[in-house]
Amino acid sequence: MENVSPQPLPQSTLSPRWSRDPVVQHLFGHATDGAPLSERAYAALKKIPPSTLRGWRTRMEEIDDDPRIKAFFESPAGLKVLNRILVAAHSSGRPSASPSSGEAE
């Protein structure tokens, strides 16, 4: 038997990593588009694997929080607010206190 080293998977078979912005845009778009489309039809229209769209929706449904808060932060406007909060937190220049340090700022 010939010793064959494993070959890397072709690029087309690797699952792409989606950034947060397109995920929110697609979830929000599917929920708010004028003509009601099935998940499968929307996924085909946007060239997204149906299982990917279903996975995003399942992840969102599993978030244990107030439905209004979930709906907001899973919308384009909510994502903008969240990004602004993160930028402000990172640019504040203040190191965060470690919860285990017991020191107050």
C-alpha positions in Angstrom: 0.0 0.0 0.0 1.3 3.4 -1.0 1.9 6.0 1.8 -0.2 9.0 0.7 0.0 12.2 2.7 -3.3 13.9 3.3 -4.2 16.7 1.0 -5.7 20.0 2.2 -9.3 20.5 1.5 -10.0 22.7 -1.6 -11.0 26.2 -0.7 -14.5 25.8 -2.0 -15.3 23.1 0.7 -14.2 25.3 3.6 -17.0 27.1 5.5 -16.6 30.8 5.3 -16.6 32.8 8.5 -19.3 35.5 8.4 -18.7 38.8 10.1 -21.4 40.1 12.4 -22.6 42.8 10.0 -23.8 40.6 7.1 -25.3 38.1 9.6 -27.5 40.9 11.1 -28.3 42.3 7.7 -29.5 38.9 6.4 -31.5 38.0 9.5 -33.1 41.4 9.6 -33.7 41.4 5.8 -35.4 38.0 6.0 -37.6 39.2 8.8 -38.5 42.5 7.2 -38.5 42.0 3.4 -41.7 43.0 1.7 -42.6 39.6 0.2 -42.7 36.8 2.7 -40.1 34.2 1.6 -39.4 30.8 3.2 -36.0 30.5 4.8 -34.9 28.2 1.9 -36.1 30.7 -0.8 -34.5 33.7 1.0 -31.2 31.7 1.3 -31.2 30.8 -2.4 -31.9 34.4 -3.3 -29.1 35.7 -1.2 -26.7 32.8 -2.1 -26.4 31.6 1.5 -26.5 27.9 2.4 -30.0 27.3 4.1 -28.3 25.5 7.0 -26.2 28.7 7.6 -29.3 30.9 7.8 -31.1 28.3 10.0 -28.0 28.2 12.3 -28.0 32.0 12.7 -31.7 32.0 13.5 -31.3 29.2 16.0 -28.5 31.0 17.7 -30.6 34.1 18.0 -33.6 32.2 19.3 -31.4 30.5 22.0 -30.3 33.9 23.5 -32.0 34.0 26.9 -33.0 37.7 27.2 -36.0 40.0 26.7 -37.3 39.6 23.2 -37.2 43.3 22.6 -33.6 43.5 23.6 -32.7 40.6 21.3 -34.6 42.1 18.4 -32.8 45.4 18.9 -29.3 44.0 19.1 -30.0 41.7 16.2 -31.0 44.7 14.0 -28.6 47.0 12.0 -29.3 49.9 14.4 -28.6 47.7 17.4 -25.3 46.5 15.8 -24.3 50.1 15.3 -25.0 50.9 19.0 -23.1 47.8 20.1 -20.1 48.8 17.9 -20.1 52.3 19.4 -20.2 50.9 22.9 -17.2 48.6 22.1 -15.2 51.4 20.5 -15.9 53.7 23.5 -14.8 51.0 25.9 -11.6 50.3 24.0 -10.7 53.9 23.5 -11.4 55.0 27.1 -7.8 54.1 28.0 -8.8 52.8 31.4 -7.8 49.2 32.3 -10.6 47.3 33.7 -10.3 45.9 37.2 -10.1 42.2 37.5 -13.1 40.8 39.3 -10.8 38.6 41.4 -8.5 41.5 42.4 -11.0 42.9 44.9 -9.8 46.4 44.1 -12.3 49.1 43.3 -11.5 51.8 40.7 
